[in-house]
Amino acid sequence: MKPARAKTPRKLLVKKGSQTNLKDPVGVYCRVRPLSFSDQECCIEVINNTTVQLHTPEGYRLNRSGDYKETQYSFKQVFGTHTTQKELFDVVASPLVDDLIHGKNGLLFTYGVTGSGKTHTMIGSPGEGGLLPRCLNMIFNSIGSFQAKRYVFKSNDRNSMDIQCEVDALLERQKREAAPNPKTPSSKRQVDPEFADMINIQEFCKAEEVDEDSVYGAFVSYFEIYNNYVYDLLEEAPFDPIKPKLPQSKMLREDKNHNVYVAGCTEVEVKSTEEAFEVFWRGQKRRRIANTHLNRESSRSHSVFNIKLAQAPLDADGDNVLQEKEQITISQLSLVDLAGSERTNRTKAEGNRLREAGNINQSLMTLRTCIEVLRENQMYGTNKMVPYRDSKLTHLFKNYFDGEGKVRMIVCVNPKAEDYEESLQVMRFAEVTQEVEVARPVEKVICGLTPGRRYRNQARGGPTGDEPLVTEVVLQSFPPLPSCEILDVNDEQTLPRLIEALENRYHLRQIMIEEFNKQSNTFKALLQEFDNAILNKENYTQGKLNEKEKLISGQKLEIERLEKKNKTLEYKIEILEKTTTIYEEDKRNLQQELETQNQKLQRQFSDKRRLEARLQGMVTETSMKWQKECERRVAATQLEMQNKLWVKDEKLKQLKAIVTEPKAEKPDRPSRERDREKAAQRSVSPAPMPTAPPIRVRHRRSRSAGDRWVDHKPASNVQTETVMQPHVPHAITVSVANEKALAKCEKYMLTHQELASDGEIETKLIKGDVFKTRGGGQSVQFTDIETLKQELPNGSRKRRSATMVPAQPDGTESEWTDVETRCSVAVEMRAGSQLGPGYQHHAQPKRKKP
């Protein structure tokens, strides 16, 4: 891993070749939360301040291969179970806040399974504030005295800031304060006791080297990514009890600097930590939180709290803000609390919760994929496209990974043994993330004005000697005193002039005292009238306040009534949703059942059509068989009649020869042979053929002699002791039907055996035709079935063959087609017969076995 990490700078240096070749790796920190119970099994051990070790739990080894594994993972820093929020903030978040004040962006997100302490790390608990309130506290401690008045900075919809003069800002403030429901929180209200302990941070933290010649404006926004949709948590939608309006998802867009932002997201200007956290708490109550099996208050969405800081320089006099939009510097710190990453079967989630968990895992998987592609591009110098747009989470923060700020990740883990597999996946992802390096952002120069201009023309520590006092002004209004120097003893003018001047001053003083007393009395009267007016206004205000309090109490009662009604309606809605879910489930089941019945009907219809086609083929083939059988029987009958006629003719000839010839003379042997030859020459009809061969011809075999057959004989068949075994010439015998054999043949025969009702083995020969399909395969259509059955010895016949032979019209079986009849016929010619050559048929009964 280390050599690959050392290779990354060289690859990026060659590829970019710019001045921004300084890179910082993604800072990954690990925080281990304490166990909930002291007797729980622990699977994570902190080795030192940079390494943790994972032990395989006992139950995990018993259920699987039984191997004991110990894996160590290294981080930038590991925080154990006794780490305070202050220690974590000083190491991880304080540098990001310092960069924010100096015009640089930052991204900090917590990652881990549900119940690992992510939300506690980010928000904190009463008496122990988390990273978010501490970041706000540090920001306002640093820029508190340098903040611009409200509405001097004004955010627009293009991810930038507009700047207004003092007069326009004053008019904007008066307009907003006169609104019935001001969106901006007031700094004069008391802090909500629900979160007052979270922001009451004892430690004072402040950034160093804050630019005193600039003014600052802080804006916050809060949104969540739920089911891959972005929802604004600060958007004030009008409440309609009859038809409540669902929150609308926001779109992600790019500004002119190609930075991705949430279009139309509410940005609130805040002036203190209390205001900012009040805005956060208002959005936190709208965040989607649902109970799961792992955590009763498990976050089902990724929350993003953005702190945007606008900075603009003062003009050359140091009195007003420089009215140049190009001189505004905007920096942003994003605090992301990711949803828990765990297997869905552990959360016991169903329905919407299961879909939420799937979307959470999908977005986190996209984040892992982006990190892995970035790492591969940096390590091997490839230029693969990073799939930022596959998820709203990665698309929103693509600028940070492209070099627009620092990236920090806090991996929160729970050391209990039940989270071992999830913690293992989290550690592997964190290990890959540490190898990604992000380009360091370039520092921006605000302007070229002279520093120190804020305090150049302002007083530092009270009035100076150049400003005259009130007593000096009063003394200067008196006439000047004459010279008091007496140079001669007999000088009688200096003292009288001095006395006269002092008397004039005294007289003038008395006049001024009288005028002052008159004015003071007048002022006292005015004050008395003002006090009376104030008292009357206070009484009037108190009366109005009492009326407002009564109205407020009535409205509170109305609100309580509406809340109860709302709860009742929510309960009814929940019941209706459950009922709807049940009906939808029944509807799906019925639809599935209907589809199953339709498929069944389609199959039955297809089977019916195949059966009709098969029956039609069987009828056609049976008609052809009957036709051929009839023709064969007619030919056999004609041949038999010709033989009988020929025999009778020969007998008559012989009888005629006996009658005409004398009795004494005996014909010799040659004459008989000559008579035979003559008879043979005289016979016009063809020589009589024995009747047995046509009977022994098996028409099924002769009909299929020209075709090639696939003889399918399964290996499980039992060899029977039947004398006449089925045999097909030129056949390919296989034990399992295959496409190669079917492609070479036109016919198919399957030998099937089963046990008959009488306990004997019954063999069926199932025949069919082989056709080629449109897809290039082979299809078999069955056309005929022959049955070979072995019967008991006490029956009239022992074995029968070809049971599907057609019967005679009178219901009897044909003697020429019956196997036993054909086998029992003997063809014989008696030697030395006086009747001449002839054939006689003898039905010899078969012998019975002893």
Disulfide bonds with the S-S distance in Angstrom:
none
